[in-house]
Amino acid sequence: MKLVESEKAIPSRDGRRAAITLAVLAPFIAEVLMGSTRLSFIFVLIPEIMVWGVGAVMAREAARRWRAGWISLMVLGIALGVAEECVIQQTSLAPLVGLDPAHAYGRFYGVNWVWMLGLLVFESVWVVLVPVRFTEAIFPEERAKPWLTNRGLLWSSLIFIAGSFLAWFLWTRIARPQKFHVPPYHPASAYILTGVVAIALLIATAYALRSSGHPNLETTQSAGPTWAAGLVALMLAAPWFTVIGWAYGSMPKLPVSIAITSGLAWSLVSFLLFKWWTARTSWGDLHGLLAASGALMASMVMGFLQGGWSRVDLTAKIIFDLASVVGMIYLARKTALQTSE
């Protein structure tokens, strides 16, 4: 796997700042703004930064060193999701907390299939693609560059491994038995080994697809107005959270085969649409930023549908969300001005 060989391969101070920003933004966008991680237990953000944040940084680093497009980055995000769901916290293998294991929706052959489908898409988009796009808008001059030295990549790997162990221990050995009162679950080693093999195959696939996801210089078709990218992303992203809800039995009479088929079809249509759209040479930075903003708005709004809100947690989420909206507007104006220069 050939690395970038140029002066751009030497990370700058802003590149290191960008890497730190992404490490914080990835779990903050995916967990805090969504409302899954709340102010009352915000301490879990630390292992989330070590796993999801550093994992997003390493995925982005690989994509930039390979000079890959967003499709490879997405596939690397899926690999990160498989690591989370099948190896680290094993939430797609263990029975979901809060549900009767004997009547769990979409669970068979030892896997929570509907949950895994929902979370793999969520983690590839909201943990990797969206935070990377926002971070690169914050540091536009660093967008095409690697952000880590080889030593920094080594340290990131060590932090990721340590964070993975911490996340596994806190969830499987403390949270599940003490908070949710369910016994520790020990998935068969064959399942975990399958997850490791899947991660390796996904990384290889991401490298093989490194030439995909770039603008097609031969096309002359317009990408259309920038606001349309945000609106379409919002409309495509919001329904995805119903798929995650299905895993918790929000529609128990819906056949599992229909749930999985419709989820796969929705994600495939969304992928093909943006693959076609982003290939237009007039697709610009503002299109991508507004698409990320639309996806983020969907997750923030749909996050309010979760139950169990305390007044403090709900107030904090509203404040965080409003601050994020202000930040999105600022970045959109900044990107528009840079584009017009």
C-alpha positions in Angstrom: 0.0 0.0 0.0 1.9 3.0 -1.3 2.0 6.1 0.9 1.9 9.7 -0.4 5.4 10.8 -1.2 5.6 14.6 -1.2 6.0 17.5 1.1 2.3 17.1 1.9 3.1 13.8 3.7 4.8 15.9 6.4 2.0 16.8 8.8 1.9 20.4 10.0 1.0 21.8 13.4 -2.5 22.5 12.0 -2.6 18.9 10.8 -2.0 17.7 14.3 -4.7 20.1 15.6 -7.1 18.8 13.0 -6.4 15.2 14.1 -7.2 16.1 17.7 -10.3 18.0 16.6 -11.6 15.0 14.6 -10.8 12.6 17.5 -13.1 14.7 19.7 -15.7 15.6 17.1 -16.4 12.0 16.0 -17.9 10.7 19.3 -19.3 14.1 20.1 -21.3 14.2 16.8 -22.3 10.5 16.9 -23.0 10.2 20.6 -23.5 13.5 22.5 -25.4 15.4 19.8 -27.5 12.3 19.1 -28.2 12.0 22.8 -27.0 8.5 23.4 -24.2 9.9 25.6 -25.7 12.4 28.0 -24.3 14.9 30.4 -25.1 12.7 33.4 -22.6 10.1 32.2 -20.4 12.2 30.0 -17.3 10.5 31.3 -17.8 7.7 28.8 -16.7 10.2 26.2 -13.1 9.4 27.1 -13.1 5.8 25.9 -15.3 6.9 22.9 -12.6 9.4 21.9 -10.0 6.6 22.2 -12.0 4.2 20.1 -14.4 6.1 17.7 -12.4 9.3 17.7 -9.0 7.8 17.1 -10.5 5.2 14.8 -12.0 8.0 12.7 -8.6 9.7 12.6 -6.8 6.5 11.5 -9.5 5.8 8.8 -9.1 9.3 7.5 -5.3 9.0 7.6 -5.4 5.8 5.5 -7.7 7.4 3.0 -5.5 10.4 2.5 -2.3 8.4 2.3 -3.9 6.3 -0.4 -5.3 9.4 -2.1 -8.7 7.7 -1.8 -12.1 9.2 -2.2 -15.1 9.2 0.2 -16.1 5.7 -0.8 -12.9 4.2 0.6 -13.4 6.3 3.7 -16.9 5.0 4.1 -15.7 1.3 3.8 -13.1 2.0 6.5 -15.9 3.4 8.6 -17.8 0.1 8.2 -14.7 -1.7 9.2 -14.6 0.5 12.4 -18.2 -0.4 12.9 -17.5 -4.1 12.7 -14.7 -3.7 15.2 -17.1 -2.0 17.6 -20.1 -4.3 17.1 -18.3 -7.7 16.9 -15.0 -7.4 18.6 -14.8 -4.5 21.1 -18.2 -4.0 22.8 -19.8 -6.9 20.9 -23.3 -5.3 21.0 -24.3 -7.0 17.7 -23.4 -10.4 19.3 -24.7 -10.1 22.9 -28.5 -9.9 23.5 -29.5 -6.3 23.5 -30.0 -4.9 26.9 -33.6 -4.0 27.9 -35.1 -6.7 25.8 -36.3 -10.2 26.5 -33.6 -12.4 24.9 -36.2 -15.1 24.1 -38.2 -12.6 22.1 -35.5 -10.3 20.7 -36.4 -8.8 17.3 -34.1 -9.7 14.5 -31.8 -11.9 16.5 -30.9 -15.3 15.2 -27.8 -17.5 14.9 -26.3 -15.5 17.7 -26.4 -12.1 15.9 -28.6 -9.0 16.3 -29.0 -8.6 12.5 -31.3 -5.6 12.4 -29.3 -3.8 15.0 -26.0 -4.6 13.3 -27.3 -3.3 9.9 -28.5 0.0 11.6 -25.3 0.5 13.5 -22.8 -0.3 10.7 -24.4 2.4 8.6 -24.6 4.8 11.5 -21.0 4.3 12.5 -19.7 4.7 9.0 -21.6 7.9 8.3 -22.0 9.7 11.7 -18.7 8.5 13.2 -16.5 8.8 10.2 -17.9 10.6 7.1 -19.7 13.5 8.8 -17.0 14.3 11.4 -14.3 14.2 8.8 -16.2 16.6 6.5 -16.7 19.1 9.4 -13.1 18.8 10.5 -11.8 19.4 7.0 -14.1 22.5 6.8 -12.5 23.8 10.0 -9.0 23.2 8.6 -9.5 23.7 4.8 -5.8 24.0 4.0 -5.2 20.6 5.6 -7.9 18.8 3.7 -5.8 17.0 1.2 -2.9 16.2 3.6 -2.1 13.4 6.0 -2.3 14.6 9.6 -0.1 12.1 11.3 3.5 11.1 11.1 4.3 7.4 11.2 5.1 7.8 14.9 1.8 9.6 15.4 0.0 6.7 13.6 1.8 4.2 15.9 0.7 6.1 19.0 -2.8 6.4 17.6 -2.9 2.6 17.2 -1.8 2.1 20.8 -4.4 4.5 22.1 -7.0 2.7 20.0 -6.1 -0.7 21.4 -6.1 0.6 25.0 -9.4 2.4 24.4 -10.9 -0.8 22.9 -10.0 -2.8 26.0 -11.3 0.0 28.3 -14.6 0.2 26.3 -14.9 -3.6 26.3 -14.3 -3.8 30.1 -16.6 -0.9 31.0 -19.5 -2.2 28.9 -19.3 -6.0 29.2 -18.0 -6.3 32.8 -19.5 -3.2 34.5 -22.4 -1.6 32.6 -24.2 -4.7 31.5 -24.2 -6.6 34.8 -24.4 -3.6 37.2 -26.6 -1.1 35.4 -28.7 -3.3 33.2 -28.6 -6.4 35.5 -27.9 -8.9 32.8 -25.2 -11.6 33.1 -21.9 -11.2 31.2 -22.1 -12.6 27.7 -19.3 -14.6 26.2 -19.7 -14.9 22.4 -18.1 -17.9 20.7 -14.6 -17.2 19.5 -15.7 -18.1 16.0 -17.9 -15.0 15.9 -15.1 -12.7 17.0 -12.7 -14.3 14.5 -15.2 -13.8 11.8 -15.4 -10.2 12.8 -11.6 -9.8 12.6 -11.5 -11.4 9.1 -14.3 -9.1 8.0 -12.4 -6.1 9.2 -9.3 -7.2 7.2 -11.4 -7.8 4.1 -13.1 -4.4 4.4 -9.7 -2.6 4.8 -8.5 -4.4 1.7 -11.7 -3.4 -0.1 -11.2 0.2 0.9 -7.7 0.1 -0.6 -9.0 -1.5 -3.8 -11.7 1.2 -4.2 -9.3 4.1 -3.6 -9.9 5.4 -7.1 -13.6 5.6 -6.6 -15.5 8.5 -5.1 -13.6 11.2 -7.0 -15.2 13.7 -9.4 -15.6 12.5 -12.9 -13.7 15.1 -15.0 -15.4 14.0 -18.2 -18.9 14.9 -17.0 -20.4 18.3 -17.6 -23.6 17.8 -15.6 -24.3 20.3 -12.9 -24.5 19.2 -9.2 -27.3 21.6 -8.7 -27.9 24.1 -5.8 -25.9 23.5 -2.7 -28.9 23.6 -0.4 -30.3 20.6 -2.2 -27.4 18.5 -0.9 -28.4 19.3 2.7 -32.1 18.7 2.2 -31.6 15.4 0.4 -29.2 14.2 3.1 -31.6 15.2 5.8 -34.5 13.3 4.1 -32.4 10.2 3.5 -30.8 10.2 7.0 -33.8 10.7 9.2 -35.6 7.5 8.3 -32.5 5.5 9.0 -33.1 5.9 12.8 -36.3 4.0 12.4 -34.2 1.0 11.3 -32.3 1.2 14.6 -35.6 1.5 16.4 -36.9 -1.7 14.8 -34.1 -3.6 16.5 -35.7 -2.6 19.8 -39.1 -3.8 18.7 -40.7 -0.5 17.7 -42.5 -2.5 15.0 -42.7 -6.1 16.3 -45.1 -7.3 13.7 -42.9 -6.2 10.8 -41.2 -9.3 9.3 -37.5 -9.3 10.0 -36.9 -10.2 6.3 -38.7 -7.0 5.3 -36.8 -4.9 7.9 -33.4 -6.1 6.7 -34.3 -5.9 3.0 -35.8 -2.4 3.2 -32.8 -1.2 5.3 -30.4 -2.6 2.8 -32.3 -1.1 -0.1 -32.5 2.3 1.5 -28.8 2.4 2.2 -28.0 1.2 -1.3 -30.2 3.8 -2.9 -28.6 6.5 -0.7 -25.1 5.4 -1.6 -25.8 5.2 -5.3 -27.4 8.6 -5.3 -24.5 10.3 -3.7 -22.0 8.3 -5.7 -23.7 9.7 -8.9 -24.0 13.2 -7.4 -20.5 13.6 -6.1 -19.0 12.6 -9.4 -20.2 15.9 -10.9 -17.3 18.2 -11.3 -19.4 21.1 -10.0 -20.0 19.2 -6.7 -18.0 21.4 -4.4 -16.9 21.8 -0.8 -20.2 23.6 0.1 -22.3 20.7 -1.3 -20.3 18.3 0.9 -20.5 20.4 4.0 -24.3 21.0 3.7 -24.8 17.2 3.0 -23.0 16.5 6.3 -25.0 19.2 8.0 -28.3 17.6 6.8 -27.2 14.2 8.1 -26.2 15.8 11.5 -29.5 17.7 11.8 -31.3 14.4 11.2 -29.5 12.6 14.0 -29.9 15.5 16.4 -33.7 15.8 15.8 -34.3 12.0 15.8 -32.3 11.7 19.0 -35.0 13.5 21.0 -37.2 10.4 20.4 -35.1 8.4 22.8 -36.7 8.0 26.3 -35.4 8.4 29.8 -34.5 12.1 29.6 -33.7 13.9 32.8 -34.2 17.7 32.9 -30.4 18.3 33.1 -29.7 15.9 30.2 -32.4 17.3 28.0 -31.3 20.9 28.7 -27.7 20.0 27.9 -28.7 18.3 24.6 -30.7 21.4 23.5 -27.8 23.7 24.3 -25.3 21.4 22.5 -27.6 21.1 19.5 -28.2 24.8 19.2 -24.5 25.6 19.5 -23.9 23.0 16.8 -26.4 24.7 14.5 -24.6 28.0 15.0 -21.3 26.2 14.2 -22.8 24.7 11.0 -24.0 28.1 9.8 -20.6 29.7 10.5 -18.8 26.9 8.6 -21.2 27.2 5.7 -20.6 30.9 5.4 -16.9 30.5 5.7 -16.9 27.8 3.0 -19.1 29.8 0.7 -16.7 32.8 1.0 -13.7 30.6 0.3 -15.5 29.1 -2.7 -16.3 32.5 -4.2 -12.7 33.8 -4.0 
